[in-house]
Amino acid sequence: MENEPNELRPDADGEPTFLGLDPPTSRPAAVIVPVPYDATSTWQKGADRGPAALLAASAEVELFDLETSSEPCRSGILTGPPVLHEGDPADLADVVEEVVATVIGQGAVPIVIGGEHSVSIGAIRAAAAAVRSGGDRLGVVQIDAHGDTRESYHGSPFNHACVMARAREVADIVQVGIRAIDRSEHDTMDLGRVFPAHEILEAADDVWMDRAIDLVPEDVYLTIDLDAFDPGIMPATGTPEPGGLDWRTVNAFVARLAARRNVIGFDVVELLPHPAHWACDFLAAKLVHRVLAEILAARGT
């Protein structure tokens, strides 16, 4: 099935759906969880408009994924209702945790669409609890420009700058693409688990990918902040940093991660839509499709 240009099929509440798809008639393989939240961002505002922009742009994404020779939509993708919350990020984490736990409990891959990065905290907690119930520990792989390991920021331990500090409380973490951290973060980070952008870009090979993956257990949650990409291809984010990753590097790493580990869920966060940068909305939507394609291909579904 091929989408017509600008064809947005709304869900029952009138919201656009991922890829413009109708709800699946059987149990979905993946569930989109839009979280339009932007309370803790600390520079440019507007990430709360990210989920709607990504979903709108996704109607233009080809359903066939060339790199995996697959159509993820055939496995069933359900777009859930937006998680609406304007209050404290700690309360938001509880709400997102409950939603994501339900998705995982139904055997589907949760795909959280931000919103700023604090939306990931509840999703990571839900994934960690699901893995812990089986006697194992979760791994979290972060692709991001920023360390996000501050214990507290602007008075809250649930700020978007604290997401990986909360993640390491419940999971083994690996950080990829990092190029902006506070001195206090540097002093408390496990640098053996950090793969800075400049080292990746200067590497003569991709051995670093396997080194990073070797550091996390079998079950992994993947969190992707769009500012991981160089602002030359992704300027539409609230805290852009020069010297970022390119499209091929991120895709190659995600493909290898999905092939070697069980990625039980992921998020894509911090899209800040701008009329002059509509291509960024499409990049974000394409990224969601590509990550899901790699996960489902690795599972043989």
C-alpha positions in Angstrom: 0.0 0.0 0.0 1.3 3.4 -0.9 0.4 6.6 0.8 -1.0 9.5 -1.2 0.8 12.8 -0.7 -0.3 14.6 2.4 -2.8 11.8 3.2 -3.2 11.8 7.0 -5.5 9.2 8.4 -6.7 10.4 11.8 -7.3 8.1 14.7 -10.7 8.0 16.5 -9.9 11.3 18.2 -8.9 13.1 15.1 -5.1 12.9 15.6 -2.9 11.9 12.7 -1.5 8.4 12.8 2.0 7.2 12.1 2.5 6.6 8.4 -1.2 7.6 7.9 -2.1 4.0 8.8 -5.5 2.8 9.9 -5.5 1.0 13.2 -4.5 -2.7 12.8 -7.2 -5.3 12.9 -5.1 -7.6 15.1 -2.6 -7.2 17.9 0.1 -4.7 16.8 3.8 -5.3 16.9 4.4 -1.7 17.8 2.6 1.1 19.5 3.3 4.8 19.0 3.1 6.8 22.3 3.1 10.5 21.5 4.1 12.7 24.5 3.8 16.4 23.6 5.6 17.7 26.8 8.0 20.6 27.0 8.0 21.8 30.6 11.7 21.3 31.4 13.5 22.4 28.2 16.0 25.1 29.0 16.7 26.9 25.7 14.4 27.0 22.7 10.8 26.0 23.4 8.5 24.1 21.1 9.2 20.4 21.6 5.6 19.8 22.6 4.8 20.4 18.9 7.2 17.6 17.9 4.9 14.6 18.0 2.2 16.1 15.8 4.8 17.4 13.3 6.5 14.0 13.2 3.2 12.1 12.7 2.2 14.5 9.9 5.5 14.1 8.1 5.3 10.3 8.5 2.5 10.2 5.9 5.3 10.9 3.3 7.6 8.0 4.4 7.6 5.1 2.0 6.2 2.0 3.7 8.8 -0.3 2.2 12.2 -0.1 4.0 14.9 -0.7 1.5 17.7 -1.6 3.9 15.7 -4.5 5.5 13.6 -5.3 2.4 10.5 -5.2 4.6 7.3 -3.3 5.3 7.0 -2.8 9.1 3.4 -1.8 8.8 2.5 -5.3 7.8 3.3 -6.4 11.4 0.8 -3.8 12.7 1.5 -0.3 14.1 -1.0 1.3 16.4 -0.8 5.1 17.1 -2.0 5.6 20.6 -3.6 8.8 21.9 -1.2 11.6 23.1 -0.2 11.5 26.7 -1.2 15.0 27.8 0.4 16.5 30.9 1.4 20.0 31.7 2.5 19.6 35.3 5.6 18.3 37.2 7.9 16.0 35.2 7.9 13.6 38.1 4.2 13.1 37.7 4.7 12.8 33.9 7.2 10.0 34.5 4.5 8.0 36.4 2.0 8.5 33.6 4.3 7.5 30.8 5.6 4.5 32.9 2.1 3.2 33.2 1.3 3.6 29.5 4.6 2.0 28.4 4.2 -0.9 30.9 0.8 -1.7 29.3 2.3 -1.7 25.8 5.2 -4.0 26.9 2.7 -6.2 28.7 0.8 -6.7 25.5 3.9 -7.9 23.7 4.4 -4.8 21.6 7.3 -2.5 21.0 6.6 0.9 22.7 7.8 3.9 20.6 7.7 7.1 22.6 7.6 10.3 20.5 8.7 13.5 22.4 8.5 16.1 23.5 11.6 16.9 25.4 13.9 14.3 26.9 12.2 14.0 30.3 9.5 12.0 28.6 11.9 9.1 28.4 12.3 8.6 32.2 9.0 6.8 32.7 9.5 4.7 29.6 12.9 3.5 30.8 11.5 2.7 34.2 8.7 0.6 32.6 11.2 -1.3 30.5 13.5 -1.9 33.4 10.7 -3.2 35.5 9.6 -5.6 32.7 13.1 -7.0 32.4 13.6 -7.1 36.1 10.5 -9.3 36.5 12.3 -11.9 34.5 15.4 -11.7 36.7 17.5 -9.6 34.4 18.8 -6.0 34.2 18.0 -3.6 31.4 20.5 -1.9 29.2 19.9 1.7 28.0 21.6 3.0 24.9 21.5 6.7 24.5 22.3 8.5 21.2 22.6 12.2 22.2 24.7 15.3 22.0 24.4 15.8 25.8 25.3 13.6 28.7 22.0 14.3 30.6 23.5 12.9 33.8 23.0 15.9 36.1 21.5 14.7 39.4 19.2 17.7 39.4 18.7 20.7 37.1 16.7 23.8 37.7 15.4 22.3 40.9 14.2 19.0 39.5 15.8 15.5 39.3 13.4 14.8 36.5 14.6 17.6 34.2 15.5 16.7 30.6 19.2 17.2 31.6 18.8 14.4 34.2 17.3 11.6 32.2 20.4 9.4 32.1 21.0 10.0 35.8 17.6 8.4 36.4 18.3 5.7 33.8 21.5 4.6 35.5 19.6 4.0 38.7 17.7 1.1 37.0 19.9 0.1 34.1 23.3 -0.3 32.6 23.8 2.6 30.3 26.0 3.4 27.2 26.2 6.9 25.8 26.9 7.6 22.1 27.5 10.8 20.3 28.1 12.9 23.4 29.8 16.3 22.9 28.4 18.6 25.6 28.6 18.0 29.3 29.0 19.9 32.5 32.1 19.5 34.6 30.2 17.8 37.4 28.9 15.2 34.8 32.4 14.5 33.6 33.5 13.8 37.1 30.8 11.3 37.8 30.3 9.6 34.4 31.7 6.2 33.7 33.8 7.3 30.8 34.4 3.8 29.6 30.7 3.8 28.7 30.8 7.1 26.8 31.5 7.2 23.1 32.0 10.9 22.3 31.1 12.3 18.9 34.6 13.4 18.1 36.1 10.0 18.7 33.4 8.4 16.5 33.9 10.8 13.7 37.7 10.4 13.8 37.6 6.6 14.1 39.2 4.7 11.2 36.6 1.9 11.5 33.4 1.0 13.2 34.9 -1.2 16.0 33.5 1.3 18.5 30.0 0.0 17.7 30.7 -3.5 18.9 32.6 -2.1 21.9 29.5 -0.1 22.9 27.1 -2.9 22.4 29.2 -5.3 24.4 28.7 -3.1 27.4 24.9 -3.6 27.6 22.9 -6.7 28.5 20.6 -8.6 26.2 17.5 -6.5 26.7 17.9 -2.9 25.7 15.9 0.3 25.6 17.1 2.8 23.0 16.7 6.6 23.5 17.5 8.9 20.7 17.7 12.7 21.2 17.6 14.3 17.7 20.4 16.7 18.7 22.7 13.8 18.4 22.7 14.6 14.7 24.8 17.4 13.4 22.8 20.6 13.1 23.7 20.6 9.4 21.0 17.9 8.9 19.0 18.5 12.1 18.8 22.1 13.1 15.2 21.7 14.4 15.9 20.9 18.0 16.0 22.9 21.2 19.7 22.6 22.1 21.7 22.0 18.9 25.4 21.2 19.2 28.0 21.4 16.3 30.1 18.4 15.5 27.3 15.8 15.5 26.7 12.4 13.9 25.5 11.8 10.4 22.5 9.8 9.2 24.5 6.8 8.0 26.5 6.4 11.2 23.4 6.4 13.4 21.5 4.0 11.1 24.5 1.6 11.0 24.8 1.6 14.7 21.1 1.0 15.2 21.1 -1.9 12.8 24.0 -3.5 14.6 22.4 -2.9 18.0 19.1 -4.5 16.8 20.9 -7.5 15.3 23.0 -8.2 18.5 20.5 -7.2 21.3 16.8 -7.4 22.0 15.6 -3.8 21.7 12.4 -3.9 23.7 11.4 -0.2 23.1 12.7 3.1 22.0 12.0 6.8 21.8 12.8 9.7 19.5 12.7 13.1 21.3 13.4 16.8 21.1 12.1 17.6 17.7 11.3 21.4 17.6 9.4 22.0 14.4 10.1 25.1 12.4 8.6 26.2 9.1 12.0 26.7 7.5 13.2 23.2 8.5 10.3 21.0 7.5 12.8 18.4 6.2 13.7 17.8 9.9 10.2 16.6 10.6 10.6 14.0 7.8 14.0 13.0 9.1 12.6 12.3 12.5 9.7 10.3 11.1 12.0 8.4 8.8 14.2 7.6 11.8 11.3 6.1 13.7 10.4 3.9 10.7 14.1 2.8 10.2 14.6 1.9 13.8 11.4 -0.1 13.9 12.3 -1.8 10.7 15.6 -2.9 12.1 14.0 -4.2 15.3 11.3 -6.2 13.5 13.8 -7.6 10.9 16.0 -8.8 13.7 13.1 -10.6 15.3 12.0 -12.1 11.9 8.6 -10.4 12.1 
